[in-house]
Amino acid sequence: MSALGRRVAIACQGGGSHTAFTAGALKRLLPAVDADYDLVGLSGTSGGALCAVTAWYGLLSNGPDRAAALLDEVWCDVAATDPGEFLLNESLVWRSRLRQLMVPVPDVSPYAVPGNAGHDWYLDLLDRHIDFDEFDALAAEAPPHVTVGAVDLNSGEFETFTDDAVTPETVLASAAHPLLYEAVEMNGHWHWDGLYSQNPPVKEFLASERPKPDELWVVQIEPQTYDGVPTSLGEITDRRQELAGNISLNQELDFIETVNEWVDRGYLPDEYKHVEIRRLHLTRDDTPSSKLDRDPRFIEDLLERGERAAEDFLDRVA
Protein backbone atom coordinates (compact mmCIF):
# COMPACT_ATOMS: atom_id res chain seq x y z
CA MET A 1 0.00 0.00 0.00
CA SER A 2 1.11 3.53 -0.67
CA ALA A 3 3.17 5.03 2.13
CA LEU A 4 2.33 8.56 1.00
CA GLY A 5 -1.35 8.35 0.10
CA ARG A 6 -4.29 9.72 2.02
CA ARG A 7 -5.69 7.41 4.65
CA VAL A 8 -8.99 5.79 3.65
CA ALA A 9 -11.53 3.69 5.55
CA ILE A 10 -14.31 1.81 3.74
CA ALA A 11 -17.66 1.11 5.42
CA CYS A 12 -20.02 -1.45 3.85
CA GLN A 13 -23.74 -1.15 4.60
CA GLY A 14 -25.82 -4.29 4.94
CA GLY A 15 -28.67 -5.27 2.66
CA GLY A 16 -28.87 -9.00 1.97
CA SER A 17 -28.21 -10.09 -1.60
CA HIS A 18 -27.94 -6.46 -2.65
CA THR A 19 -24.51 -6.42 -1.03
CA ALA A 20 -23.20 -8.40 -4.01
CA PHE A 21 -23.04 -4.84 -5.37
CA THR A 22 -20.60 -4.07 -2.54
CA ALA A 23 -18.46 -7.06 -3.48
CA GLY A 24 -18.27 -5.79 -7.05
CA ALA A 25 -17.39 -2.30 -5.85
CA LEU A 26 -14.62 -3.59 -3.56
CA LYS A 27 -13.12 -5.54 -6.45
CA ARG A 28 -12.38 -2.21 -8.13
CA LEU A 29 -11.75 -0.06 -5.06
CA LEU A 30 -9.13 -2.23 -3.38
CA PRO A 31 -6.51 -2.17 -6.19
CA ALA A 32 -6.87 1.61 -6.43
CA VAL A 33 -6.55 2.03 -2.68
CA ASP A 34 -3.57 -0.32 -2.60
CA ALA A 35 -1.79 1.77 -5.24
CA ASP A 36 -2.66 5.31 -4.22
CA TYR A 37 -3.96 5.39 -0.64
CA ASP A 38 -3.35 3.94 2.80
CA LEU A 39 -6.26 1.70 3.80
CA VAL A 40 -6.71 1.97 7.57
CA GLY A 41 -9.92 -0.01 7.98
CA LEU A 42 -12.88 -1.92 6.59
CA SER A 43 -16.20 -2.30 8.36
CA GLY A 44 -19.50 -3.92 7.55
CA THR A 45 -22.84 -5.16 8.74
CA SER A 46 -24.78 -8.23 7.62
CA GLY A 47 -23.99 -8.84 3.93
CA GLY A 48 -21.66 -5.85 4.15
CA ALA A 49 -19.79 -7.65 6.93
CA LEU A 50 -19.41 -10.71 4.71
CA CYS A 51 -17.91 -8.48 2.01
CA ALA A 52 -15.65 -6.55 4.39
CA VAL A 53 -14.30 -9.66 6.12
CA THR A 54 -13.76 -11.49 2.82
CA ALA A 55 -12.02 -8.50 1.25
CA TRP A 56 -9.84 -7.89 4.32
CA TYR A 57 -8.77 -11.54 4.51
CA GLY A 58 -7.95 -11.75 0.81
CA LEU A 59 -6.10 -8.43 0.88
CA LEU A 60 -3.90 -9.24 3.85
CA SER A 61 -3.25 -12.83 2.83
CA ASN A 62 -2.25 -12.15 -0.78
CA GLY A 63 -3.07 -8.65 -2.01
CA PRO A 64 -5.94 -6.95 -3.85
CA ASP A 65 -6.11 -9.46 -6.71
CA ARG A 66 -6.68 -12.27 -4.24
CA ALA A 67 -9.31 -10.19 -2.45
CA ALA A 68 -11.18 -9.66 -5.72
CA ALA A 69 -11.03 -13.34 -6.63
CA LEU A 70 -12.21 -14.35 -3.17
CA LEU A 71 -15.17 -11.97 -3.31
CA ASP A 72 -16.18 -13.58 -6.61
CA GLU A 73 -15.81 -17.06 -5.14
CA VAL A 74 -17.90 -16.26 -2.07
CA TRP A 75 -20.76 -14.72 -4.01
CA CYS A 76 -20.71 -17.51 -6.59
CA ASP A 77 -21.13 -19.83 -3.61
CA VAL A 78 -23.96 -17.71 -2.16
CA ALA A 79 -25.92 -17.92 -5.43
CA ALA A 80 -28.67 -20.56 -5.52
CA THR A 81 -27.41 -22.84 -8.27
CA ASP A 82 -28.79 -26.32 -7.62
CA PRO A 83 -32.50 -27.01 -8.37
CA GLY A 84 -33.56 -27.38 -4.74
CA GLU A 85 -31.92 -24.13 -3.66
CA PHE A 86 -33.29 -22.33 -6.71
CA LEU A 87 -36.88 -23.36 -5.91
CA LEU A 88 -36.46 -22.38 -2.25
CA ASN A 89 -35.03 -19.03 -3.34
CA GLU A 90 -37.99 -18.33 -5.64
CA SER A 91 -40.40 -19.20 -2.83
CA LEU A 92 -38.71 -16.85 -0.35
CA VAL A 93 -38.61 -13.97 -2.81
CA TRP A 94 -42.27 -14.30 -3.74
CA ARG A 95 -43.34 -14.60 -0.12
CA SER A 96 -41.44 -11.41 0.65
CA ARG A 97 -43.05 -9.59 -2.28
CA LEU A 98 -46.54 -10.64 -1.21
CA ARG A 99 -45.86 -9.66 2.40
CA GLN A 100 -44.76 -6.18 1.34
CA LEU A 101 -48.05 -5.81 -0.54
CA MET A 102 -49.85 -6.66 2.72
CA VAL A 103 -51.07 -9.98 1.32
CA PRO A 104 -51.54 -12.45 4.20
CA VAL A 105 -48.73 -14.98 4.01
CA PRO A 106 -48.21 -17.71 6.63
CA ASP A 107 -44.96 -17.16 8.49
CA VAL A 108 -42.67 -19.83 9.89
CA SER A 109 -40.34 -19.08 12.78
CA PRO A 110 -36.72 -20.09 12.13
CA TYR A 111 -37.00 -21.98 15.43
CA ALA A 112 -39.62 -24.24 13.82
CA VAL A 113 -37.09 -25.44 11.24
CA PRO A 114 -35.24 -28.50 12.58
CA GLY A 115 -31.47 -28.64 12.66
CA ASN A 116 -30.62 -24.93 12.59
CA ALA A 117 -29.94 -25.23 8.86
CA GLY A 118 -29.44 -21.48 8.35
CA HIS A 119 -26.57 -21.30 10.81
CA ASP A 120 -24.95 -24.40 9.35
CA TRP A 121 -25.19 -23.07 5.79
CA TYR A 122 -23.62 -19.72 6.69
CA LEU A 123 -20.83 -21.18 8.81
CA ASP A 124 -20.03 -23.71 6.07
CA LEU A 125 -19.84 -20.84 3.57
CA LEU A 126 -17.31 -19.01 5.74
CA ASP A 127 -15.31 -22.17 6.40
CA ARG A 128 -14.96 -22.91 2.69
CA HIS A 129 -13.39 -19.54 1.94
CA ILE A 130 -11.75 -18.10 5.07
CA ASP A 131 -9.18 -19.79 7.30
CA PHE A 132 -9.91 -18.15 10.64
CA ASP A 133 -6.71 -19.48 12.19
CA GLU A 134 -4.79 -17.54 9.55
CA PHE A 135 -7.27 -14.68 10.00
CA ASP A 136 -6.18 -14.30 13.64
CA ALA A 137 -2.51 -14.23 12.65
CA LEU A 138 -3.19 -11.61 9.98
CA ALA A 139 -5.05 -9.47 12.52
CA ALA A 140 -1.74 -8.93 14.31
CA GLU A 141 -0.52 -7.11 11.16
CA ALA A 142 -3.33 -4.52 11.25
CA PRO A 143 -3.84 -1.82 10.04
CA PRO A 144 -5.93 -2.12 8.07
CA HIS A 145 -8.39 -3.12 10.76
CA VAL A 146 -11.66 -4.93 10.15
CA THR A 147 -14.87 -4.43 12.16
CA VAL A 148 -18.30 -6.08 12.01
CA GLY A 149 -21.48 -4.99 13.78
CA ALA A 150 -24.32 -6.89 15.48
CA VAL A 151 -26.93 -6.15 18.13
CA ASP A 152 -27.17 -7.76 21.57
CA LEU A 153 -30.89 -8.52 21.69
CA ASN A 154 -30.81 -9.06 25.47
CA SER A 155 -29.23 -5.74 26.46
CA GLY A 156 -30.28 -3.80 23.37
CA GLU A 157 -26.69 -2.59 22.98
CA PHE A 158 -24.88 -2.21 19.68
CA GLU A 159 -21.80 -4.44 19.53
CA THR A 160 -18.79 -4.35 17.27
CA PHE A 161 -16.05 -6.93 16.83
CA THR A 162 -12.64 -5.93 15.50
CA ASP A 163 -9.63 -7.83 14.14
CA ASP A 164 -9.00 -11.02 16.17
CA ALA A 165 -12.42 -10.63 17.83
CA VAL A 166 -13.95 -11.35 14.40
CA THR A 167 -14.91 -15.02 14.29
CA PRO A 168 -17.29 -17.13 12.18
CA GLU A 169 -19.88 -16.63 14.91
CA THR A 170 -19.60 -12.82 14.91
CA VAL A 171 -19.95 -12.70 11.12
CA LEU A 172 -22.97 -15.00 11.39
CA ALA A 173 -24.47 -12.85 14.15
CA SER A 174 -24.05 -9.77 11.99
CA ALA A 175 -26.19 -11.46 9.31
CA ALA A 176 -28.71 -13.20 11.60
CA HIS A 177 -31.97 -11.59 10.48
CA PRO A 178 -34.51 -12.73 13.08
CA LEU A 179 -37.06 -13.89 10.50
CA LEU A 180 -34.49 -16.08 8.75
CA TYR A 181 -31.99 -17.21 11.39
CA GLU A 182 -32.07 -18.19 15.02
CA ALA A 183 -30.26 -15.75 17.31
CA VAL A 184 -26.53 -16.36 17.77
CA GLU A 185 -25.23 -16.91 21.31
CA MET A 186 -21.93 -15.29 22.29
CA ASN A 187 -20.65 -14.78 25.83
CA GLY A 188 -23.99 -15.66 27.37
CA HIS A 189 -25.96 -13.15 25.29
CA TRP A 190 -27.99 -13.60 22.12
CA HIS A 191 -27.36 -11.55 19.00
CA TRP A 192 -29.27 -10.51 15.90
CA ASP A 193 -28.46 -8.88 12.60
CA GLY A 194 -26.36 -5.72 12.74
CA LEU A 195 -29.03 -4.02 10.62
CA TYR A 196 -30.61 -3.21 13.99
CA SER A 197 -27.46 -1.50 15.26
CA GLN A 198 -24.73 0.31 13.32
CA ASN A 199 -25.35 -0.21 9.64
CA PRO A 200 -22.43 -0.10 9.08
CA PRO A 201 -20.00 0.68 11.94
CA VAL A 202 -18.41 4.07 11.29
CA LYS A 203 -17.49 5.78 14.55
CA GLU A 204 -14.97 3.03 15.37
CA PHE A 205 -12.71 4.47 12.67
CA LEU A 206 -12.49 7.71 14.65
CA ALA A 207 -13.06 6.82 18.31
CA SER A 208 -9.98 4.69 18.93
CA GLU A 209 -6.21 5.13 19.12
CA ARG A 210 -5.82 3.62 15.66
CA PRO A 211 -4.70 5.67 12.64
CA LYS A 212 -7.66 7.81 11.61
CA PRO A 213 -8.79 8.18 8.01
CA ASP A 214 -8.58 11.34 5.95
CA GLU A 215 -11.48 10.01 3.88
CA LEU A 216 -14.40 7.73 4.71
CA TRP A 217 -15.86 5.84 1.75
CA VAL A 218 -19.34 4.44 2.38
CA VAL A 219 -20.82 1.78 0.11
CA GLN A 220 -24.49 2.54 0.70
CA ILE A 221 -27.14 -0.02 -0.23
CA GLU A 222 -30.29 1.68 1.05
CA PRO A 223 -31.42 4.59 -1.18
CA GLN A 224 -30.91 7.95 0.50
CA THR A 225 -33.37 10.02 -1.54
CA TYR A 226 -36.84 9.48 -3.00
CA ASP A 227 -38.62 11.35 -5.78
CA GLY A 228 -42.26 12.16 -5.15
CA VAL A 229 -44.53 10.54 -2.56
CA PRO A 230 -45.03 6.79 -2.12
CA THR A 231 -48.76 6.06 -2.29
CA SER A 232 -49.28 2.32 -2.74
CA LEU A 233 -48.81 -0.05 0.19
CA GLY A 234 -45.81 -1.59 -1.52
CA GLU A 235 -44.15 1.79 -2.13
CA ILE A 236 -44.85 2.95 1.43
CA THR A 237 -43.42 -0.25 2.90
CA ASP A 238 -40.34 -0.07 0.69
CA ARG A 239 -39.56 3.54 1.59
CA ARG A 240 -40.15 2.89 5.28
CA GLN A 241 -37.59 0.07 5.18
CA GLU A 242 -35.09 2.24 3.33
CA LEU A 243 -35.37 5.04 5.90
CA ALA A 244 -35.05 2.60 8.80
CA GLY A 245 -31.96 1.05 7.22
CA ASN A 246 -30.26 4.45 6.99
CA ILE A 247 -31.05 5.80 10.47
CA SER A 248 -27.86 4.79 12.27
CA LEU A 249 -25.63 5.53 9.28
CA ASN A 250 -27.00 9.04 8.83
CA GLN A 251 -26.69 9.75 12.56
CA GLU A 252 -23.02 8.76 12.60
CA LEU A 253 -22.23 10.63 9.39
CA ASP A 254 -24.06 13.73 10.63
CA PHE A 255 -21.90 13.68 13.76
CA ILE A 256 -18.74 13.49 11.64
CA GLU A 257 -19.97 16.40 9.53
CA THR A 258 -20.58 18.42 12.71
CA VAL A 259 -17.07 17.68 13.96
CA ASN A 260 -15.71 18.62 10.52
CA GLU A 261 -17.43 21.99 10.83
CA TRP A 262 -15.97 22.54 14.29
CA VAL A 263 -12.49 21.58 13.02
CA ASP A 264 -12.77 23.95 10.07
CA ARG A 265 -13.76 26.79 12.44
CA GLY A 266 -10.84 26.05 14.76
CA TYR A 267 -13.01 25.08 17.72
CA LEU A 268 -11.18 21.80 18.44
CA PRO A 269 -7.58 20.90 19.38
CA ASP A 270 -5.08 19.68 16.79
CA GLU A 271 -5.68 15.96 17.38
CA TYR A 272 -9.04 16.34 15.64
CA LYS A 273 -9.08 16.51 11.86
CA HIS A 274 -11.46 16.94 8.95
CA VAL A 275 -12.67 13.61 7.52
CA GLU A 276 -14.04 13.76 3.99
CA ILE A 277 -17.16 11.61 3.55
CA ARG A 278 -17.75 10.05 0.14
CA ARG A 279 -20.70 7.78 -0.69
CA LEU A 280 -20.93 5.14 -3.38
CA HIS A 281 -24.62 4.31 -3.94
CA LEU A 282 -26.52 1.33 -5.24
CA THR A 283 -29.06 2.90 -7.59
CA ARG A 284 -32.78 2.43 -6.97
CA ASP A 285 -33.37 -0.39 -9.47
CA ASP A 286 -34.38 -3.20 -7.11
CA THR A 287 -37.16 -3.79 -4.60
CA PRO A 288 -36.43 -4.62 -0.95
CA SER A 289 -37.89 -8.11 -1.50
CA SER A 290 -35.00 -8.86 -3.86
CA LYS A 291 -32.61 -8.62 -0.89
CA LEU A 292 -33.50 -12.30 -0.42
CA ASP A 293 -32.91 -13.16 -4.08
CA ARG A 294 -29.95 -15.48 -4.69
CA ASP A 295 -30.67 -16.06 -8.37
CA PRO A 296 -27.21 -16.43 -10.00
CA ARG A 297 -28.16 -13.99 -12.78
CA PHE A 298 -29.19 -11.37 -10.22
CA ILE A 299 -26.00 -11.83 -8.20
CA GLU A 300 -23.85 -11.51 -11.33
CA ASP A 301 -25.71 -8.37 -12.38
CA LEU A 302 -25.14 -6.78 -8.96
CA LEU A 303 -21.43 -7.63 -9.04
CA GLU A 304 -21.09 -5.97 -12.45
CA ARG A 305 -23.07 -2.92 -11.34
CA GLY A 306 -20.81 -2.58 -8.31
CA GLU A 307 -17.71 -2.67 -10.48
CA ARG A 308 -19.07 -0.01 -12.82
CA ALA A 309 -20.18 2.21 -9.93
CA ALA A 310 -16.73 1.92 -8.32
CA GLU A 311 -15.03 2.91 -11.58
CA ASP A 312 -17.23 6.01 -11.80
CA PHE A 313 -16.55 6.75 -8.12
CA LEU A 314 -12.78 6.52 -8.58
CA ASP A 315 -12.97 8.86 -11.56
CA ARG A 316 -14.78 11.40 -9.36
CA VAL A 317 -12.31 11.24 -6.47
CA ALA A 318 -9.16 11.18 -8.61
SULSULHU-V340988 format. One record per residue. PSI is psi in radians with two decimals (999 if undefined). OMEGA is omega as a letter, one per 20 degrees, with the letter a starting at -180 (none if undefined). Layout:
PSI:OMEGA ; PSI:OMEGA
This chain:
2.64:a ; 2.33:r ; -0.17:a ; -0.15:a ; 2.89:r ; 2.57:r ; 2.32:a ; 2.43:r ; 2.50:a ; 2.17:r ; 2.29:a ; 1.90:a ; 2.61:r ; 2.88:a ; 0.64:r ; -2.44:a ; -0.41:r ; -0.34:a ; -0.02:r ; -0.53:r ; -0.74:r ; -0.73:r ; -0.77:r ; -0.72:r ; -0.78:a ; -0.57:r ; -0.57:r ; -0.60:a ; -0.72:a ; -0.76:r ; -0.66:r ; -0.75:r ; -0.74:a ; -0.59:a ; -0.63:a ; -0.12:a ; 3.03:r ; 1.97:r ; 2.06:a ; -0.27:a ; 2.68:r ; 2.46:r ; 2.81:r ; 2.83:r ; 2.43:r ; -2.18:r ; -0.52:r ; -0.58:r ; -0.73:r ; -0.77:r ; -0.80:a ; -0.78:a ; -0.75:r ; -0.81:a ; -0.77:a ; -0.80:a ; -0.82:r ; -0.70:a ; -0.83:a ; -0.47:a ; -0.58:a ; 0.48:r ; 3.08:a ; -0.54:r ; -0.70:r ; -0.68:r ; -0.77:a ; -0.76:r ; -0.69:a ; -0.66:r ; -0.74:r ; -0.78:a ; -0.76:a ; -0.81:a ; -0.46:r ; -0.64:r ; -0.61:r ; -0.63:a ; 2.46:r ; 1.74:a ; -0.59:a ; 2.75:a ; -0.72:a ; -0.81:r ; -0.67:a ; -0.75:r ; -0.73:r ; -0.73:r ; -0.82:r ; -0.69:r ; -0.79:a ; -0.72:a ; -0.78:a ; -0.65:r ; -0.72:r ; -0.72:r ; -0.77:r ; -0.70:a ; -0.69:r ; -0.40:r ; 0.17:r ; 0.41:r ; 2.24:a ; 2.14:r ; 2.23:r ; 2.29:r ; 2.63:r ; 2.16:r ; 2.47:r ; -0.35:r ; -0.21:r ; -0.13:r ; 2.09:a ; 2.55:r ; -0.02:r ; 0.84:a ; -0.60:a ; -0.80:r ; -0.82:a ; -0.74:a ; -0.79:a ; -0.74:r ; -0.65:r ; -0.69:r ; -0.85:r ; -0.74:a ; -0.57:a ; -0.40:a ; -0.33:a ; 2.17:r ; 1.81:a ; -0.25:r ; -0.79:r ; -0.62:r ; -0.80:r ; -0.71:r ; -0.70:r ; -0.55:a ; -0.48:r ; -0.29:a ; -0.09:a ; 2.57:j ; 2.81:j ; 2.61:r ; 2.81:r ; 2.36:a ; 2.37:r ; 2.66:a ; 2.54:r ; 3.07:r ; 2.37:r ; 1.86:a ; -0.31:r ; -0.84:a ; -0.32:a ; 0.11:a ; 2.55:r ; 2.37:r ; 2.49:r ; 2.65:a ; 2.22:a ; 2.41:r ; -2.05:a ; -0.10:r ; -0.17:r ; 2.12:a ; 2.98:r ; -0.64:a ; -0.65:r ; -0.63:r ; -0.70:r ; -0.80:a ; -0.69:a ; -0.42:a ; 0.06:a ; 1.32:r ; 2.25:a ; -0.31:r ; -0.13:a ; -0.55:a ; 2.59:r ; 2.69:r ; 2.70:a ; 2.18:a ; 2.25:r ; 2.21:r ; 0.68:r ; 0.05:r ; 2.72:a ; 2.48:a ; 2.55:r ; 3.12:a ; 2.36:r ; -0.14:r ; -0.39:r ; 0.17:r ; -2.06:r ; 2.09:a ; 1.43:j ; 3.07:r ; 2.27:a ; -0.81:a ; -0.40:r ; -0.47:r ; -0.40:a ; -0.33:a ; 0.17:a ; -3.10:r ; 0.05:a ; 2.87:r ; 2.29:a ; 2.55:a ; 2.65:r ; -0.51:r ; 2.47:r ; 2.06:r ; 2.13:a ; 2.11:r ; 1.83:a ; 2.15:a ; -0.74:a ; 2.27:r ; 2.39:a ; -0.68:a ; 2.89:a ; 2.27:r ; 2.24:r ; -2.74:a ; 2.20:r ; 2.32:a ; -0.58:r ; 2.80:r ; -0.70:r ; -0.77:r ; -0.72:r ; -0.79:a ; -0.75:a ; -0.82:a ; -0.62:r ; -0.76:r ; -0.68:r ; -0.79:r ; -0.75:r ; -0.68:a ; -0.37:a ; -0.07:a ; -1.00:a ; -0.66:r ; -0.84:a ; -0.61:r ; -0.78:a ; -0.69:r ; -0.63:r ; -0.67:r ; -0.74:r ; -0.72:r ; -0.65:r ; -0.78:r ; -0.71:r ; -0.75:r ; -0.73:r ; -0.69:r ; -0.82:a ; -0.52:r ; -0.04:r ; 0.37:a ; -0.27:a ; 2.72:r ; 3.00:a ; -0.40:a ; -0.23:r ; 2.56:r ; 2.81:r ; 2.29:r ; 2.01:a ; 2.24:r ; 2.21:r ; 2.33:a ; 2.42:r ; 2.02:a ; 2.48:r ; 2.20:a ; 2.74:a ; 1.35:r ; -0.08:a ; 2.62:r ; 2.71:r ; -0.54:a ; -0.45:a ; -0.05:r ; -0.32:r ; -0.09:a ; 2.06:r ; 0.39:r ; 2.22:a ; -0.61:r ; -0.66:r ; -0.76:r ; -0.80:a ; -0.70:r ; -0.75:r ; -0.71:r ; -0.79:a ; -0.70:r ; -0.66:r ; -0.72:r ; -0.79:a ; -0.74:r ; -0.67:r ; -0.66:r ; -0.76:r ; -0.71:r ; -0.81:a ; -0.59:r ; -0.65:a ; -0.62:a ; -0.14:a ; 999:none
